[in-house]
Amino acid sequence: MAEPANGAAPQPTPQLKMQVLGQFIRDLSFENIVVQKGIVATQVQPEIQVQVSLDARKRSVEHQYEVLTKFKITSVNASDKAPLFLLELEYGGIFHIEGVPEEQMHPFLMIECPRMLFPYVRRIVGDVTADGGFPQLNLDTVDFVALYRQELARRAASIQKPADQPAN
């Protein structure tokens, strides 16, 4: 290791420590509209739309964070766009995280933590759709990096809009 120019001893890089302390379903709702309307399931060709949102907050205990993944999954019939089902799931995790620099904590919470929770979300969605009378829905992998970048771009655009508005 090279000596810093000012003669101070080099600082060791902090060791990353991440532990999932718990996982939970905060909210789960499944509405089978096909059954409610008396439609025969063989008459439908489902189109699936998945919306994902994320939230994270620091807990009162040092190095602990709560991360929520929110999924809204709608299915409509391809031929007439009639709704088939609606599934809403809020799935959270409690994480103990050390060694992540403060400026990198937000992306870490919004990318790495949801990535760890996703396999459990996929399993729950598959079980609920199958138990709800539909073929088991196996969610495609979510690109949390792209989702994070989209949110940053959306926030930047919303901040710039008021400045771009003409003055009265």
N, C-alpha and C positions, 0 to 999 in steps of 0.2 A: 504494500500500500504506500502510495506517495504521501509525503508530508505536505500539509496545506502550506501555502505561501507565507501565512502569518505565523508559522511555527506552532500552532495549536495542534493538539492530537486529533487525528481523524475521528469523527463521530460514527459509531456503529449504526447501521441501518436498522430501524426497529423491526422486530420480527412480527409478521402478520399472524394474528390469532383470531379465528372466527369459529364460533360454536352456535349451533341452533339449540336454543334452550327450550323452545316449545313451538307448536304449530296448532292452528285452530281455525274453525269455520266461524266467522263472525255473522254471516248472513247467507242463507241459501233459499232460493225460490225457484220452483219449476212449475210452469203452467202448460198443460197439454191441451191446446186449443182444439186439436183434431177431435178428441174424445168429447169435449164439451159441445161441439157443433154436430156430432154424429157423423162425421166424414169417415169413409172407409179408408184405412191407411194405405191400401194398395193403389188408391187413386191419386197419390201425391208423389211429386218429385221434389225433394227438399233442396233449397238453397240455404246455405248457412252463412251468417255474418257474425264475426266475433269482434267485440270492442274490448280493449284492455286499458285500464288506468291503474296508476300506482300511487301510493302514499307512504311516507315514512316519517317517523318522529323519534326523538330522543326520549328515553324513559328516565325516571327519576334516579334509577340505580346507575352508577358510573359504568360506562362502556356498554350499556344495553340500549337496543333500538327495537322499535316495532315497525314492521313493514307489512303493508296491506296490498294485495293484488286483487283487483276488482275485474270480473269478467261478466260481460253482458252478451249472451249468445242468443241470437234470434234465427228462426228458421221459417221460411215462407215457401209456398208451393211455386215451383218454377213457372207453371202455366198461367196462373191467375194472381200470383203474388199474395194469396190469402195466407194469413199467419198460421203456422203449424204448432210451434212451441216457443216459449221464452224461458231461458235459464239465466238466473243472476246468482253469482257467487262472489262473496268477499272472503278471501282466504288469507290468513295472516301468519306471521312468524315473529318470534322474539329471538333476537340475536345478541350474542356477546361478541363485540368486535374491538380489537386492540391492534395498534401498529399501523393504522391507516392514517396518513397525513390529513389534517383537517380539510385542506382544499380538494382532496380526493374522496372525502367521506360521502358526499351527496351522490356522485355517480356510482360509488360502490354500493350504497344502499338501494339505489334505483335500478341497478343492473345485476350485480352478483347475488344479492339476496333473493329477488324474484326468480332468478335462474335456478336457485336451489329449491324453491318452493314449487316450481312448475310441474315436476313429475307427479306430485300429489294432487295438484289441481287437475291435471289431465286424467288421472284415475277417477277422481270424484265426478268430473263431467261425464266420463264414459259410463260409470255406474248409474248415475242419475238418468241419463238419456235412455239407457237400456231398461232400467226399472220403470221408466215413464212410458214405455211402449214403443220406442223408436229403436232403430239400429244404433248400436253403441257408437258414440261420437268420439273419435280419437283426434284430439286437437293437434294441429300442426304446431311445431316448435315456434315459440315467440322469440323474435329477435329483439331482446331488451335493449341492446345498444342502439339500434335504429329507433326504437320507441323513445328512448331517452333523448336522442338527437332531435327527433320531431318535436318533442315537448319544448326543448330549448329554443328551437326555431319559432314555434308558435308563441312562446313568451316574448321573444325578441321582437316579433312582428307586432304583437299587441302593445308593446312599449313604444315602438316607433310610430304607430298609427296616429295617436293624438298629436305628435309633433308634425306629422305630414298634413294634418287637416288645415285648410285655409282659415286664417283669422277673420273674424266678423268685424 
